[in-house]
Amino acid sequence: MSDRFSAPFIAMFESLRMAPTFARGRRDARAGHVRHLSISGSLVAAQVRGPDDPAAHRSRIAVRAFGAAEWSRIEDDLAAQARYVADLLAGRMPEEIDAVFARAGLTLLPLSLDEVAMDCSCERWPMPCVHLAATCYALAESFETDPFGAFAWRGRGRDELLTRLSQLRGTAAAATPAEPEAGEASLGEIADFWGSGTPTATLPFPDAGRPDLLLDQLDPPPLRPGGRPLVEVLRPAYQALPPEPG
């Protein structure tokens, strides 16, 4: 998958001019040496065991999770555009996601080393070590596969984000009722029907002119003359009435 979204994130680490370390980290990530990668609010953790390691090492990368007010601005912006929500529901990162976060004065992925804290159980120096480099590449790849990992790292899990966007979209739809489609009765037409004017909407059942229709619309009374339901006793009398003019 394309690394359009995560490329600036990787470039931040590669700017450290530790080419040999990151070249090996890239190879280790592609070879599957990064295992048990987990992403939660603020923290990414992984177990990395390269070909020269006698045991796996734990590497961690931390960022600041956004607060409720920051996420509220982001979610309002995302919910305002149906295409953003559609992309996320399809598991795709929206093309303009950087602009959404920029309008909130934020970036989804850290673009400065000042925003990142790192450590590794190998305790090798300088940092980042090869295990952290491998974790960076594996993390970037995971973001391209599942964009919700990037949101989770900043403090908003998949279910919570989608629930919030659904609520915001529903509120917007309720505030702006859709225009009735062709052939669909509007509220105004229904009001006309119940008023004294000429009806402009038709009843939703084809036999609306039946004189005995009223009997079917009311709860049947408990009386049973001669053992027969009262409705059936009255039905012949109603059917004998002339139909209402159309």
C-alpha positions as CSV (number, residue, x, y, z in Angstrom):
1,M,0.0,0.0,0.0
2,S,1.1,3.5,-0.7
3,D,3.0,5.3,2.1
4,R,1.6,8.7,1.2
5,F,0.2,9.3,4.6
6,S,3.1,8.0,6.8
7,A,6.0,9.2,4.6
8,P,6.5,12.4,6.6
9,F,6.5,10.4,9.8
10,I,9.3,8.2,8.6
11,A,11.2,11.2,7.1
12,M,11.3,12.7,10.6
13,F,13.3,9.8,11.9
14,E,15.4,9.4,8.8
15,S,16.4,13.1,9.2
16,L,18.6,11.9,12.2
17,R,21.2,10.9,9.6
18,M,21.5,7.4,11.0
19,A,21.3,5.8,7.6
20,P,22.9,2.4,8.6
21,T,20.6,2.0,11.6
22,F,17.5,2.8,9.6
23,A,18.5,0.7,6.6
24,R,18.8,-2.3,9.0
25,G,15.6,-1.4,10.8
26,R,13.8,-1.3,7.4
27,R,15.1,-4.7,6.5
28,D,14.1,-6.2,9.9
29,A,10.6,-4.7,9.7
30,R,10.1,-6.2,6.2
31,A,11.5,-9.5,7.3
32,G,8.8,-9.7,10.1
33,H,11.1,-9.3,13.0
34,V,8.7,-6.8,14.7
35,R,6.1,-8.7,16.6
36,H,3.2,-8.0,18.9
37,L,2.9,-4.3,17.8
38,S,0.3,-2.7,19.9
39,I,-1.1,0.9,19.7
40,S,-3.0,2.6,22.5
41,G,-3.5,6.2,23.6
42,S,-0.1,7.8,23.5
43,L,1.9,4.6,23.4
44,V,3.2,2.2,20.7
45,A,5.0,-0.9,22.0
46,A,6.5,-3.8,20.1
47,Q,8.7,-6.9,20.6
48,V,11.7,-6.8,18.2
49,R,14.1,-9.6,17.6
50,G,16.5,-9.2,14.8
51,P,18.7,-12.0,13.3
52,D,21.6,-11.1,15.6
53,D,19.6,-10.8,18.9
54,P,19.6,-13.7,21.4
55,A,16.3,-12.5,22.7
56,A,13.5,-10.1,21.8
57,H,13.7,-6.5,22.9
58,R,10.8,-4.2,23.9
59,S,10.7,-0.9,22.1
60,R,8.3,1.9,22.8
61,I,7.4,5.2,21.1
62,A,5.2,7.7,22.9
63,V,3.4,10.8,21.8
64,R,0.9,13.2,23.4
65,A,-2.7,12.1,23.1
66,F,-5.1,14.9,22.2
67,G,-7.6,16.2,24.7
68,A,-11.4,16.2,24.5
69,A,-11.6,19.8,23.2
70,E,-9.0,19.1,20.5
71,W,-10.8,15.9,19.4
72,S,-14.1,17.8,19.3
73,R,-12.8,20.3,16.8
74,I,-11.4,17.4,14.6
75,E,-14.6,15.4,14.8
76,D,-16.8,18.4,13.9
77,D,-14.6,18.9,10.8
78,L,-14.7,15.2,9.8
79,A,-18.4,14.9,10.3
80,A,-19.1,18.0,8.2
81,Q,-17.9,16.1,5.0
82,A,-19.7,12.9,4.2
83,R,-16.7,11.7,2.1
84,Y,-14.5,11.8,5.1
85,V,-16.9,9.5,7.0
86,A,-17.3,7.2,4.0
87,D,-13.5,6.8,3.7
88,L,-13.1,5.9,7.3
89,L,-16.0,3.5,7.3
90,A,-14.3,1.8,4.3
91,G,-11.0,1.7,6.3
92,R,-9.3,4.3,4.2
93,M,-7.4,7.4,5.4
94,P,-9.2,10.5,3.9
95,E,-7.0,12.2,1.3
96,E,-7.3,15.6,3.1
97,I,-6.7,14.3,6.6
98,D,-3.6,16.5,7.1
99,A,-5.7,19.6,6.3
100,V,-8.4,18.6,8.8
101,F,-5.9,18.4,11.6
102,A,-4.1,21.5,10.4
103,R,-7.4,23.5,10.7
104,A,-7.4,22.4,14.4
105,G,-3.8,23.5,14.8
106,L,-2.6,19.9,15.1
107,T,-0.9,17.1,13.2
108,L,-2.2,13.5,13.3
109,L,1.3,12.0,13.2
110,P,4.3,13.7,15.0
111,L,6.5,15.6,12.6
112,S,9.1,16.7,15.1
113,L,11.3,14.7,17.4
114,D,10.4,17.1,20.1
115,E,6.9,15.4,20.1
116,V,8.3,11.9,20.5
117,A,9.7,9.9,23.5
118,M,11.4,6.6,22.8
119,D,13.1,3.8,24.7
120,C,14.2,0.2,24.1
121,S,15.2,-2.5,26.5
122,C,18.4,-3.1,24.6
123,E,19.7,0.2,26.1
124,R,22.1,0.8,23.2
125,W,23.3,4.2,22.4
126,P,22.7,6.3,20.4
127,M,18.9,6.2,20.2
128,P,16.9,5.4,18.2
129,C,18.5,1.9,18.1
130,V,17.8,-0.6,15.3
131,H,14.9,-2.0,17.2
132,L,13.2,1.4,17.4
133,A,14.0,2.0,13.7
134,A,12.3,-1.3,12.8
135,T,9.3,-0.4,15.0
136,C,9.0,2.9,13.2
137,Y,8.8,1.2,9.8
138,A,6.4,-1.4,11.0
139,L,4.2,1.3,12.6
140,A,4.1,3.3,9.5
141,E,3.1,0.3,7.5
142,S,0.3,-0.5,10.0
143,F,-1.1,3.0,9.6
144,E,-1.4,2.5,5.8
145,T,-3.2,-0.8,6.4
146,D,-5.4,0.4,9.2
147,P,-5.7,4.2,9.6
148,F,-7.5,3.9,12.9
149,G,-4.2,3.0,14.5
150,A,-3.0,6.6,14.0
151,F,-6.2,7.9,15.6
152,A,-5.8,5.5,18.5
153,W,-2.2,6.6,19.1
154,R,-3.6,10.2,19.5
155,G,-6.2,9.0,22.0
156,R,-9.3,8.2,19.9
157,G,-10.1,4.5,19.3
158,R,-11.9,3.2,16.2
159,D,-15.3,2.5,17.9
160,E,-15.4,5.8,19.8
161,L,-14.4,7.8,16.7
162,L,-17.0,6.2,14.5
163,T,-19.7,6.5,17.1
164,R,-19.0,10.2,17.6
165,L,-19.0,10.9,13.8
166,S,-22.3,9.0,13.5
167,Q,-23.8,11.1,16.2
168,L,-22.7,14.3,14.7
169,R,-23.9,13.3,11.2
170,G,-27.3,12.4,12.7
171,T,-27.6,15.7,14.5
172,A,-26.8,17.6,11.2
173,A,-29.4,15.5,9.3
174,A,-32.0,16.2,11.9
175,A,-31.3,20.0,11.8
176,T,-31.6,20.1,8.0
177,P,-34.6,17.9,6.9
178,A,-34.3,16.5,3.4
179,E,-36.6,17.8,0.6
180,P,-39.3,15.3,-0.1
181,E,-38.7,13.2,-3.2
182,A,-41.0,13.1,-6.2
183,G,-44.3,11.4,-5.3
184,E,-43.6,11.6,-1.5
185,A,-46.1,13.6,0.6
186,S,-44.7,16.6,2.4
187,L,-45.8,17.8,5.8
188,G,-47.7,20.6,4.1
189,E,-49.6,18.2,2.0
190,I,-50.6,16.0,4.9
191,A,-51.8,19.1,6.7
192,D,-54.0,19.9,3.7
193,F,-55.4,16.4,3.7
194,W,-56.6,16.8,7.3
195,G,-57.8,20.3,6.7
196,S,-60.9,21.4,4.9
197,G,-59.2,22.0,1.6
198,T,-59.0,19.6,-1.4
199,P,-56.8,16.7,-0.4
200,T,-53.4,16.7,-2.2
201,A,-52.2,13.4,-0.8
202,T,-53.6,9.9,-1.3
203,L,-54.2,7.4,1.5
204,P,-51.5,4.7,1.8
205,F,-54.0,1.9,1.2
206,P,-55.9,1.1,-2.1
207,D,-59.4,0.5,-0.6
208,A,-59.7,3.8,1.3
209,G,-63.3,4.3,0.1
210,R,-64.7,1.1,1.7
211,P,-67.6,2.2,4.1
212,D,-66.7,-0.5,6.6
213,L,-63.0,0.5,6.7
214,L,-63.5,2.3,10.0
215,L,-64.3,-1.0,11.7
216,D,-60.8,-2.3,10.9
217,Q,-59.1,0.8,12.3
218,L,-60.6,0.6,15.8
219,D,-59.9,-1.8,18.6
220,P,-62.8,-4.4,18.6
221,P,-65.2,-4.0,21.5
222,P,-65.5,-6.9,23.9
223,L,-69.2,-7.4,23.1
224,R,-70.1,-10.6,21.2
225,P,-73.9,-10.7,20.4
226,G,-74.9,-14.3,19.7
227,G,-71.3,-15.3,20.1
228,R,-70.2,-13.3,17.1
229,P,-67.7,-10.3,17.3
230,L,-69.6,-7.1,17.3
231,V,-67.5,-5.8,14.4
232,E,-68.8,-8.6,12.2
233,V,-72.4,-8.0,13.3
234,L,-72.0,-4.3,12.2
235,R,-70.1,-4.9,9.0
236,P,-73.1,-5.7,6.7
237,A,-74.8,-2.5,7.8
238,Y,-71.7,-0.4,7.1
239,Q,-71.2,-2.2,3.7
240,A,-74.7,-1.2,2.8
241,L,-73.8,2.5,3.1
242,P,-73.0,4.3,-0.2
243,P,-69.3,4.8,-0.8
244,E,-67.8,8.2,-0.1
245,P,-67.5,10.4,-3.3
246,G,-63.9,10.3,-4.7
